[in-house]
Structure formats: C-alpha cells, structure tokens
Amino acid sequence: MAGTKKPKLAVWKFASCDGCQLTLLDCEDELLAITEAIEIAYFPEATRNVVEGPYDLSLVEGSITTEHDAQRIHEIRRNSKFLITIGACATTGGIQALRNLQNVDDFVRIVYAHPEYISTLETSTAISQHVKVDFELRGCPINKEQLLEVINAYLNKRKPNVSSHSVCMECKLRGTVCVMVTKKAPCLGPITHAGCKALCPAYNRGCFGCFGAKETPNVASISKWYAHLGVEQSEISRILNTFNAYPDCESKEEECER
C-alpha cells in the first residue's frame, strides 16, 4: 500500500541577508522531525534538489526591490497553497527600506562603478504589498520556536499560536527592569512586536525594534517620551527607521515632533 504523500515545503529568497533562512537550518534536531513530516521541495540555501510545485507551504524571505522580483512573487503565490513571509525584510521592507526615505538613484551612483547596469525599483516593499500573505512572522532574524510553531500550525490546519503583545511583556515575563524608566535609555519595547525574549533590555540596552511594530503602535506617544529623555528629533527618526519603517510616524509627523 502506497504511503501518504508528504506536504511540500518551499523556501524562497528575495532581497535579504539570508539570516531568516538560516534560522530554519539552525533548528538542528528539530529539522529532522520537520523532514519526517514534510518534503523540502525547494530550498537553495540547503539543497540543490528541486521538486516541482505546486507547494503546500511557501516561506518567503526578503523584500521586493526589482521589477523581476515583483513578477516572480506573483508566480510563487499562484503556486503556493499557503504563503508565509519570514523576517523584517519580507514583512516591512527591512533595513533596505531606508532607501524609501531618499532618492535611490543617489545611492546607486555612490555604490556602483557603473550605475547604468543597475535595474532597481525606487522602493523596497513588503511581500504583502504585492500578493496575499497568509501569515507574517516578524524578526531580524526570526525566532526559531515561532518558526516551528507556524510550520506546525499550517501543516495541521490551525491558527499559529504566536503572541501579538509587545516586548515590554517579555521584559515582565523574564523579570527585567524597565531600562527606559531606570536607565533613561531610549527603548522601542512598548511599540515592538514580541519574539526576541527581550534580549537587549536584559543587557541594559533599549529595544532596537528588530521584530517590527506590534498591532496599533502608538508611535507619536513614544516619540514624545524620547523627546522627554532629551533625544533629538533626528535621532528619534533614525531609531524608528532602522530595522523596520514606521509609516505611522510619517502620517503623524507633527505629533512626533511636538
């Protein structure tokens, strides 16, 4: 009697550093259990073996920065039952989205000896701005346990159990004293999605916002608190736009500057 066919998993890369894909490889012992339950059909970071789609689950790392990739993501979406974006680049545009705040042609001229050979879009955008995304897993890089939970959830046709609370909650859970109150250190914890286990505050440093904005972030309020701590407006903007762009701050620019 023929065995049941395993669901097919594909892992795709766009503009990114590959760190979130490496998180899957870092699962080590857990990876053996994964391969028993699913077939890794496409994952250039790990294997040259390619199994044709359609795919039951696609993990997508990276942002859209070229016209070619803008077309390719639509093909991947058509060939995937579920599409999960992993990491800051795929969910918000990532560090390379800093180009969105300036003229990208200026960057091209500075970086490349022959800018005429470079074909790129003016912006770096999240995957969800191009196709329907079934779930966004945040982080720079993503959390290994959260990744395993999301894969397990979609294989078993249930909602992923990934908390949507802020980093502040993780500080409370691990007993870390608030660095913004005790150290007067700028910290993005109140508006940042949980997942890092409050790593930076545990070492007496403010959160840098690696996991992106939590649901309904009050950017204007935290900007006022930063100003109260003596942080200059230019520095506030830099902190907000390092790992993930915070569009709410642009839409409330006047509030942020008060």
C-alpha positions in Angstrom: 0.0 0.0 0.0 1.4 3.3 -1.1 2.3 5.7 1.7 0.7 9.1 2.2 2.5 11.9 0.2 4.2 14.4 2.4 3.2 18.1 2.1 5.7 20.1 0.0 7.6 23.0 1.6 9.4 25.7 -0.5 11.7 28.4 0.8 12.2 31.5 -1.4 14.7 34.3 -1.2 14.3 38.0 -2.3 16.3 41.0 -1.2 17.7 39.9 2.2 20.8 38.7 4.1 19.6 35.0 4.3 19.5 35.2 8.1 15.9 34.0 8.4 16.5 31.1 6.1 19.5 30.1 8.3 17.1 30.1 11.3 15.4 27.1 9.7 18.7 25.3 9.3 19.6 26.3 12.9 16.7 24.2 14.1 19.2 21.2 14.0 17.5 18.4 15.9 14.0 19.8 15.1 14.9 19.8 11.4 14.9 16.0 11.4 11.4 16.0 12.7 10.4 18.5 10.1 11.8 16.4 7.2 9.9 13.4 8.6 6.6 15.3 8.3 7.2 17.3 5.1 9.1 17.2 1.9 11.6 20.1 1.5 10.8 20.6 -2.2 12.7 23.9 -2.9 15.4 25.4 -0.6 18.5 26.5 -2.5 20.2 27.6 0.8 20.2 23.9 1.9 20.0 21.7 -1.2 20.3 21.6 -4.9 17.3 19.2 -5.2 14.3 20.8 -6.7 10.8 19.3 -6.7 8.2 21.0 -8.9 5.2 22.6 -7.4 2.5 23.3 -6.5 3.7 23.7 -2.9 1.6 23.3 0.2 3.6 25.8 2.2 6.0 28.6 1.0 8.2 30.5 3.3 9.4 33.8 1.7 12.3 35.8 2.9 13.3 39.3 1.6 11.7 42.4 0.2 10.7 43.3 -3.4 13.3 45.6 -4.9 13.3 44.8 -8.6 10.7 44.6 -11.3 11.7 41.0 -11.9 11.1 40.1 -8.3 7.7 41.9 -8.4 6.7 39.5 -11.1 8.3 36.4 -9.5 6.4 36.8 -6.3 3.1 36.5 -8.1 4.2 33.3 -9.7 5.2 31.9 -6.3 1.8 33.0 -4.9 -0.1 31.1 -7.7 2.0 28.0 -7.0 1.5 28.0 -3.2 -1.4 26.9 -1.1 -0.2 28.9 1.9 2.4 31.7 1.8 4.2 32.8 4.9 6.6 35.8 5.0 9.5 35.5 7.4 11.6 38.3 8.8 11.7 42.1 8.7 12.6 42.4 5.0 9.6 40.3 3.9 7.1 41.8 6.4 8.1 45.5 6.3 10.8 46.1 3.6 13.7 45.6 6.1 16.8 47.7 6.5 17.0 48.2 2.8 13.7 50.2 3.1 15.8 53.1 4.3 16.2 53.7 0.5 12.5 54.7 0.6 13.4 57.8 2.5 15.8 59.1 -0.1 16.4 59.1 -3.8 17.6 55.6 -4.8 19.4 56.9 -7.8 21.8 58.8 -5.5 22.6 55.5 -3.7 23.2 53.7 -7.0 25.6 56.4 -8.2 27.6 56.3 -4.9 27.8 52.5 -4.6 28.3 51.2 -8.1 31.1 52.0 -10.6 28.6 51.5 -13.5 25.2 52.5 -12.3 23.8 52.2 -15.8 23.9 48.4 -15.3 21.7 48.5 -12.2 18.0 48.0 -12.6 16.1 48.5 -9.4 12.8 49.9 -8.1 12.7 53.2 -6.2 11.4 51.4 -3.1 11.9 48.3 -1.0 8.5 46.9 -0.2 7.0 44.1 1.9 5.7 41.0 0.2 2.1 41.8 1.4 2.1 44.9 -0.8 2.3 42.7 -3.9 0.4 39.4 -3.1 -1.9 37.9 -0.5 0.0 36.7 2.5 -1.4 34.1 4.9 0.8 34.9 7.9 3.6 37.3 8.7 6.4 36.1 11.0 8.4 39.0 12.2 12.0 39.4 13.4 15.5 40.2 12.3 16.2 37.4 12.3 13.0 35.4 13.2 12.6 33.4 16.4 13.3 29.6 15.9 10.5 28.5 18.1 8.0 30.8 16.4 9.0 29.4 13.0 8.5 25.8 14.1 5.1 26.8 15.6 4.0 28.4 12.3 5.1 25.4 10.2 3.3 23.0 12.6 0.2 25.1 12.6 -0.3 25.2 8.9 0.5 21.5 8.5 -2.2 20.8 11.0 -4.7 23.4 9.6 -4.9 25.6 12.7 -4.1 29.2 13.6 -0.4 29.8 14.7 0.0 30.4 18.4 2.3 33.4 18.1 1.7 36.2 20.7 1.0 39.7 19.4 2.0 41.5 22.6 4.9 43.9 22.9 8.5 43.4 24.0 7.5 45.1 27.3 5.5 42.0 28.2 8.6 39.8 27.6 10.6 42.0 29.9 7.9 41.4 32.6 7.9 37.7 32.0 11.7 37.4 32.4 11.8 39.8 35.3 13.8 42.5 33.5 13.6 46.0 35.0 12.4 48.7 32.5 15.5 50.3 31.1 13.6 53.4 29.9 12.5 54.1 33.5 15.6 53.1 35.4 18.4 53.9 32.9 16.6 56.7 30.9 17.6 54.7 27.8 15.6 55.1 24.6 13.7 51.8 24.1 11.2 50.7 21.4 9.9 47.9 23.5 6.4 49.5 24.1 5.7 49.5 20.3 7.7 46.5 19.1 6.3 43.0 18.5 7.4 40.3 20.9 9.6 37.4 19.8 13.1 38.2 20.8 12.5 37.4 24.5 13.6 41.0 25.3 17.2 40.3 24.6 18.5 43.8 24.5 16.8 45.1 27.7 18.2 42.0 29.5 21.6 43.5 28.8 20.6 47.0 29.9 20.1 48.3 26.4 16.9 49.7 24.9 15.0 47.6 22.3 16.0 48.4 18.7 12.7 47.2 17.2 14.1 44.2 15.3 10.7 42.5 15.4 8.8 45.4 13.9 5.7 47.2 15.1 3.1 45.4 17.2 -0.6 45.9 16.5 -1.7 49.5 16.8 1.7 51.0 17.9 1.5 54.5 19.4 4.5 56.0 17.6 3.5 59.6 18.5 3.4 58.8 22.2 6.8 57.1 22.4 8.4 59.9 20.3 7.2 62.4 22.9 8.7 60.2 25.6 12.0 60.1 23.7 12.0 63.9 23.5 11.4 64.0 27.3 14.5 61.9 27.7 16.4 64.5 25.7 16.7 62.6 22.4 16.9 64.9 19.3 14.2 64.6 16.7 16.7 63.5 14.0 17.8 60.7 16.3 14.2 59.7 17.0 13.6 59.3 13.3 16.8 57.2 12.9 15.8 54.9 15.7 12.3 54.4 14.4 13.6 53.6 10.9 16.5 51.3 11.4 15.1 47.7 11.1 11.6 48.5 10.1 9.9 51.6 8.7 7.2 53.1 10.9 4.7 54.7 8.5 2.5 55.8 11.4 5.3 58.3 12.3 5.2 59.8 8.9 1.4 60.2 9.0 1.7 61.8 12.4 4.8 63.8 11.8 3.6 66.9 13.5 2.6 64.9 16.6 6.0 63.1 16.7 7.9 66.5 16.6 5.9 68.1 19.5 
